[in-house]
Amino acid sequence: MPSKTELAIAGFYDGIYLFYETVNSLLTLGLDLYWRARAARLALRAAPGAREALDVCCGTGDFSIALRKAFGPGLAVTGTDLSEAMLSAARKKNGGVTFLKAEAKELPFPDGKFDLVTISFATRNLNIDKPLLLAALREFRRVLRPGGVFLQVETTRPANPALRLLMGVYVRSVIGLLNLLSPKSRSSYLFLRNTILNFYPASEFDAVLLEAGFASASHAVLCPGAVAVHTAVK
């Protein structure tokens, strides 16, 4: 069962689903679509023979649909999320994806069902504490077939100090503006700010994937350096 904090996070996304994509574009200067498209191509390179994929915490379905575009109709994609409101927006896009409500730590699928499991800009929401994060990653690994690929797109703390400072100033400024526009959501936006700025550096998250039981883990940092694509093999 989801914890109170996890339900609160889902409730936050229920409240912003109508302008979730606008907030994403604002926070990323419009780069989020490029990052997802690039990550989908990396998924195709990492798992070219994949026939079944699961996109966890799929939100409004952008990455689920990007996977379908990258792989073509030979890939069956299922997207899951805990927010019914976000799923309702995803279903309206009619991108050839099956969308289901499910909790990340308790996926309703048998062991070894999928060739590819992905998550896009949502792992930081699962990082309430390390045990909960590891539980989710182990669940993703469980539903992968042996040799299957896990791929994650997520913010990262840039290695360059100047870029890290610039990222911090920008994120705090945008979240501050959102708080002014929607003061009732202040605590939710502060949570969003903290998850973005405090998520693992890319190299450290590779180690977390290995701790979760994956056989190998690697990453590629995307331009301009604040986002990483992690790939791990079961």
SVG drawing of the C-alpha trace seen along z (x, -y; Angstrom):
<svg xmlns="http://www.w3.org/2000/svg" viewBox="-9 -36 42 50">
<polyline fill="none" stroke="black" stroke-width="0.4" points="0.0,0.0 1.2,-3.5 2.3,-5.6 0.7,-8.9 3.5,-10.8 3.1,-8.9 -0.6,-9.5 0.1,-13.2 2.4,-13.3 -0.2,-11.7 -2.7,-14.2 -0.3,-17.0 -0.2,-15.8 -4.0,-15.3 -4.2,-19.0 -1.8,-20.2 -2.5,-17.7 -4.1,-20.4 -1.0,-22.5 1.6,-19.9 3.2,-20.0 3.3,-23.8 5.2,-23.6 7.6,-21.1 8.4,-23.3 8.9,-26.3 11.2,-24.4 13.3,-23.0 13.2,-25.9 11.3,-23.6 14.1,-21.0 11.9,-18.2 10.6,-17.1 14.1,-16.8 15.3,-14.9 12.5,-12.4 13.0,-11.9 16.7,-11.4 16.1,-8.9 13.6,-7.0 16.3,-6.6 18.8,-5.4 16.2,-2.9 16.0,-1.6 19.7,-1.2 19.9,0.5 17.0,2.9 16.5,3.1 14.6,6.4 12.1,5.3 8.5,6.3 6.9,5.3 7.7,2.2 6.5,0.7 6.7,-3.0 6.3,-3.5 5.0,-6.8 4.1,-7.8 2.2,-11.0 0.5,-12.4 2.1,-9.8 4.7,-11.8 7.5,-9.3 5.3,-6.3 4.3,-7.8 7.9,-8.7 8.9,-5.1 6.2,-4.0 7.4,-6.5 11.1,-5.4 10.4,-1.6 7.4,-1.6 4.3,0.6 6.3,3.7 6.6,2.5 3.6,2.9 3.8,0.1 2.0,0.0 2.1,-3.1 1.3,-3.1 0.8,-5.9 -0.8,-6.4 -2.6,-9.6 -5.9,-8.9 -6.1,-12.6 -2.7,-12.3 -3.7,-9.0 -6.9,-10.6 -4.8,-13.2 -2.6,-10.5 -5.5,-8.4 -6.8,-11.4 -3.6,-11.5 -4.5,-8.1 -0.8,-7.2 -1.3,-3.5 -0.4,-2.9 -2.3,-1.1 -2.6,-3.2 -3.3,-1.6 -3.4,-2.9 -0.7,-1.2 1.7,-2.0 5.4,-1.8 6.4,0.5 3.5,3.0 3.2,3.4 0.3,5.7 2.4,7.8 4.1,11.2 7.9,11.7 9.8,11.3 7.0,9.9 8.8,6.9 11.8,6.5 12.1,2.9 11.1,0.8 11.4,-3.0 10.7,-6.0 10.9,-9.6 11.4,-12.5 9.6,-10.6 12.3,-8.6 13.0,-11.7 9.4,-11.5 10.1,-7.9 13.1,-9.0 11.3,-9.8 14.0,-7.7 16.5,-5.2 14.6,-2.1 11.5,-3.2 13.6,-4.1 15.3,-0.7 12.0,1.1 10.7,-0.6 13.9,0.2 13.7,3.8 10.1,4.0 11.1,2.6 13.8,5.3 11.3,8.0 9.0,7.4 12.0,7.4 12.9,10.6 16.5,11.8 18.7,9.6 16.0,7.0 16.8,3.2 15.8,0.6 16.1,-3.0 15.6,-6.2 15.5,-9.9 16.1,-12.1 17.5,-15.4 21.0,-15.2 23.4,-17.4 25.8,-18.8 29.5,-18.1 30.4,-21.6 30.1,-23.9 29.0,-26.9 26.3,-25.0 25.2,-23.5 24.9,-27.0 23.0,-28.3 20.6,-25.3 19.9,-26.0 19.2,-29.7 16.9,-29.0 14.9,-26.2 14.4,-28.3 13.3,-31.3 10.8,-29.4 9.4,-27.6 9.2,-31.0 7.1,-32.3 4.8,-29.3 4.3,-29.9 3.2,-33.4 0.8,-32.3 -0.6,-29.5 0.1,-30.1 -2.2,-27.2 0.2,-24.8 3.3,-26.2 4.2,-23.1 3.8,-20.9 6.0,-23.2 8.7,-23.3 8.7,-19.5 9.2,-19.6 12.0,-22.1 13.8,-20.0 13.4,-16.7 15.0,-18.3 17.9,-19.9 18.7,-17.1 18.5,-14.1 21.6,-11.9 24.6,-12.9 24.6,-10.5 27.6,-8.4 26.1,-7.9 22.8,-6.8 24.6,-4.1 25.7,-2.6 22.1,-2.7 21.0,-0.7 23.7,1.9 22.5,2.0 19.0,2.7 20.3,5.8 20.9,4.9 23.9,6.6 25.3,3.5 24.5,-0.3 25.7,-3.2 24.6,-6.7 24.8,-9.4 24.5,-13.1 22.4,-15.1 23.0,-18.7 23.3,-21.1 24.3,-18.8 21.4,-18.8 19.7,-15.6 21.0,-12.0 19.8,-8.9 20.6,-5.8 20.6,-2.3 20.7,0.9 20.5,4.6 18.9,7.3"/>
</svg>
